[in-house]
Amino acid sequence: MRKKIGILLALSLSVLSAATAFAAAPAKPVTIGISKIVSHPALDAVVKGIQDELKDSKINATFDVQNANGDINTAASIATKFQSQKVDLAVGVATPTAQALVNTLKGIPIVFSAVTDPVKAGLVPSLAKGGKNVTGVSDMTPVKQQIEMLLKIKPKTKRIGHIYTSSEENAVVLAGMVKQVCKEKHLEFVETTVTKSAEVKQAAQTIANRVDAIYISTDNTVVSAMSAVAEVAAKAKIPVMSADPSSSETYDVLAAWGFDYYKMGRATGKMIIEILKGKKPEQIPTRFMTKASDVDLLINLDVAKKLGLTVPADIVKSAKTIRQNGKLTKK
């Protein structure tokens, strides 16, 4: 009997020891590949938000962050690299990189972020559900409200200039929306297209003397060259309205109204965690940033003064970020 008890005790201690060792062992690390179309403050903030969300949620993850530098072929090469490495999950930040991942990866979950219209981009069949192994977060921007705000600040605006990337689905969709709003508001729509960021300055120069203001959407190629747009606009003494506050803080942009892309990254990170825990992308619909706290409005009173414009008090009051006397203040 004593022998049996001894054997049972030994077995119990062995099981307990194994269980303790298993509990103490760290969770299996996951590799997450992140491909962004270009590097600029907004997209960099998305990546940082993703990384912080997973870190704060105690996910044992390593990140392979790649930058396509605005080149579609590079985006395709990055996707091929992720496939060969068999990353556990891939993230496409912006439309072209997300499309490259969807077109290349097989059997690997894909999450897109900062994609305006994932349906037209061919990423998901509808906004109500994910596609096969793919879902994500949209940054569809309030184009009409942005242009209406511009008109409140500069009521005599008759012609709106718009620069966009002809090869980027996201940019083409938004250009169509801008054109429609201009039609509704009886404004002349003056467009010019680019294929890479190096062409943005010349494109701005082409339209600067023919418009009363320039509107810049969440077009990553153009936003990455925002300094050039602001420089040209300043010389022509016309305001710039941007949909990307993150990339407008250090440039002479009159106003910028759009999403907090760091918070978009956190939202994307939450979606990634759901998938890592077993939820299928097909079960997750496209998500949107809908909270008031997700949106940021930047007003540059220094630019308004240079242009002889008075920003209505209610707009200044609602701004979360204000530049005045060379100083940036966040409420």
Buried (B, 14 or more C-beta within 10 A) or exposed (E): EEEEEEEEEEEEEEEEEEEEEEEEEEEEEBBBBBBBBBBBBBBBBBBBBBBBBBEEBEBEBEBBBBBBBBBBEBBBBBBEBBBEEEBBBBBBBBBBBBBBBBEBBEEBBBBBBBBBBBBBBBBBEEBEBBBEBBBBBBBBBBBBEBBEBBBBBBEEBEBBBBBBBEBBBBBBBBBBBBBEBBEEBEBBBBBBBBEBBEBBBEBBBBBBEEBBBBBBBBBBBBBBBBBBBBBBBBEBEBBBBBBBBBBBBEBBBBBBBBBBBBBBBBBBBBBBBBBBEEBEBBEBEBBBBEEEEBBBBBBBBBBBEBBEBEBEEEBBEEBBBBBBEEEEEEE
